[in-house]
């Protein structure tokens, strides 16, 4: 961990809608006059789309039909840890982007890159106040890397699994051009790795935001619409509230319709998620910034 150059990791599996936390940090930085260096976790995948398809074919021919991006062998965890270490020590490092679709490819049209490819490695923006990682493996355990020890704030974005599937099917069919059958096949193929490499991270999260629908999502395969924010609640669990001086009475006063379900858990209406994130994260990040001069 680094007081001088804090690292915040936002972890959720494919379809978890991590962008909500990104939007909260954008607003927080605007209010506080801070800058964040954002790192896309998919940039640390080992294989681009073409190479991954070749690996999947080879693994299947050898009798393994569960190989996925979720497992350590498909990722560059050693390079991710090197970035964490370098940023924590110097506030610098390198990142790259994985291009999912043609809309994302527009930012790299001068480099003639398309969907399924990586951008070249590039330096993080200079002078950032913190680094925010968004991806599958914010603090994953692996034989060749110990990511968690470098992270100052671990945030899990964990919708209940039926909603996660609905969001992934909706996103990958509408925005990424996959067929519904292909997306469902991917979900099923990844399930063993999801259980072994994604889920264990959430027990170590400092804060988990779990969106729970209040409409019927019993068969996510046939669902055509993602439940709206007003058709859901968000369960927010703090692993150790005392570590962050969480002011639950303040949250209850400012988030209409919220309630405490456990001593470390508050439930808020889905439409209040953005406000809840800002109310929770702003004092935490402010304390991080206050500690930075002492670490200089």
Residue pairs with C-beta under 8 A, 6 or more apart in sequence:
1 7
1 88
1 149
1 150
1 151
1 152
2 87
2 88
2 89
2 150
2 152
2 295
3 152
3 288
3 291
3 292
3 294
3 295
4 88
4 91
4 292
4 295
4 296
5 87
5 88
5 89
5 90
5 91
5 130
5 131
6 129
6 130
6 131
6 152
6 153
6 288
6 292
7 84
7 87
7 88
7 130
7 131
7 133
7 150
7 151
7 152
7 153
8 25
8 130
8 131
8 132
8 133
8 151
8 152
8 153
8 155
8 285
9 132
9 133
9 138
9 139
9 147
9 151
9 153
9 154
9 155
10 18
10 21
10 22
10 132
10 133
10 134
10 135
10 138
10 155
10 157
11 18
11 41
11 133
11 135
11 136
11 137
11 138
11 139
11 154
11 155
11 156
11 157
11 201
11 202
11 205
12 18
12 136
12 156
12 157
12 158
12 159
13 70
13 136
13 164
13 194
13 198
14 136
14 168
14 190
15 159
15 164
15 165
15 166
15 167
15 168
15 169
15 171
15 172
16 157
16 158
16 159
16 164
16 167
17 157
17 159
17 167
17 211
18 134
18 135
18 157
19 134
20 157
20 209
20 273
20 274
20 277
21 134
21 155
21 157
21 209
21 277
22 38
22 132
22 134
23 274
24 274
24 277
24 278
24 281
25 36
25 132
25 281
26 36
27 274
27 278
28 34
28 278
28 281
28 282
28 285
29 35
29 36
29 129
31 282
32 282
32 285
32 286
32 289
34 129
34 130
34 285
34 289
35 125
35 127
35 128
35 129
36 128
36 129
36 130
36 131
36 132
37 87
37 95
37 124
37 125
37 128
37 130
37 131
37 132
38 131
38 132
38 134
39 83
39 95
39 124
39 131
39 132
39 133
39 134
39 135
40 95
40 96
40 97
40 98
40 134
40 135
41 80
41 133
41 134
41 135
41 136
41 137
41 138
42 97
42 98
42 100
42 135
42 136
43 95
43 96
43 97
43 98
43 118
43 119
44 75
44 76
44 77
44 79
44 80
44 135
44 137
45 52
45 69
45 74
45 75
45 76
45 98
45 118
46 73
46 74
46 75
46 76
47 55
47 74
48 98
48 116
48 117
48 118
49 115
49 116
49 117
50 116
52 69
52 74
55 67
55 74
56 67
59 65
59 67
65 189
66 189
66 190
66 191
66 192
66 193
67 73
67 74
67 189
68 74
68 186
68 189
68 190
68 193
69 75
69 136
69 190
70 136
70 190
70 193
70 194
70 196
70 197
70 198
71 193
71 196
71 197
72 140
72 142
72 143
72 144
72 197
75 137
75 142
77 137
77 140
77 142
77 144
77 145
77 147
78 144
78 145
80 137
80 145
80 147
81 145
81 146
81 147
81 150
82 93
83 93
83 94
83 95
84 147
84 150
84 151
85 150
86 92
86 93
87 93
87 124
87 131
88 150
91 127
91 128
92 123
92 124
92 126
93 123
93 124
93 131
94 121
94 122
94 123
94 124
95 121
95 122
95 124
96 118
96 119
96 120
96 121
96 122
97 104
97 108
97 118
97 119
98 117
98 118
98 119
99 105
99 108
99 113
99 114
99 115
99 116
99 117
99 118
99 119
100 115
100 175
100 176
101 115
101 175
101 176
101 177
102 114
102 115
103 175
104 115
105 113
105 114
105 115
108 119
111 119
111 120
113 119
115 176
124 131
129 289
129 292
130 285
130 288
133 151
136 198
137 147
137 197
137 198
137 201
138 147
138 151
138 154
138 155
138 201
139 147
139 148
139 151
139 154
139 201
139 204
140 147
140 197
140 201
141 147
141 148
141 200
148 154
148 204
152 288
153 206
153 207
153 284
153 288
154 201
154 204
154 205
154 206
154 207
155 205
155 206
155 207
155 208
155 209
156 201
156 202
156 205
156 207
156 208
156 209
156 210
157 208
157 209
158 164
158 202
158 208
158 209
158 210
159 167
159 210
159 211
159 212
160 210
160 211
160 212
160 213
160 217
162 213
162 217
162 218
162 220
163 211
163 212
163 213
163 217
163 220
163 226
163 227
163 232
165 187
165 220
165 221
166 217
166 220
166 223
166 226
166 227
167 226
168 183
168 187
169 180
169 183
169 184
169 187
169 220
169 221
169 223
170 225
170 226
172 178
172 182
172 183
172 186
173 179
173 180
173 183
178 186
180 221
184 221
202 208
204 239
205 239
206 238
206 239
206 240
206 243
206 244
207 236
207 237
207 238
207 239
207 280
208 235
208 236
208 237
209 234
209 235
209 236
209 273
209 277
210 234
210 235
210 236
210 237
211 232
211 233
211 234
211 235
211 270
211 273
212 232
212 233
212 234
212 235
213 227
213 231
213 232
214 227
214 231
214 232
214 233
215 227
215 231
215 232
217 223
217 227
228 270
229 270
229 271
229 273
230 269
230 270
230 271
231 270
232 270
233 267
233 268
233 269
233 270
234 267
234 268
234 269
234 270
234 272
234 273
234 276
235 261
235 265
235 267
236 265
236 266
236 267
236 268
236 276
236 280
237 262
237 264
237 265
238 244
238 246
238 264
238 265
239 264
240 264
241 248
241 263
241 264
244 283
244 284
244 287
245 283
246 280
247 283
248 260
248 266
250 279
251 258
251 266
251 268
251 276
251 279
251 280
252 258
252 259
252 260
252 266
254 275
254 279
255 266
255 268
255 269
255 272
255 275
255 276
255 279
256 269
256 272
257 268
257 269
257 272
258 266
258 267
258 268
258 269
258 272
258 276
259 266
259 267
260 266
260 267
261 267
266 276
268 276
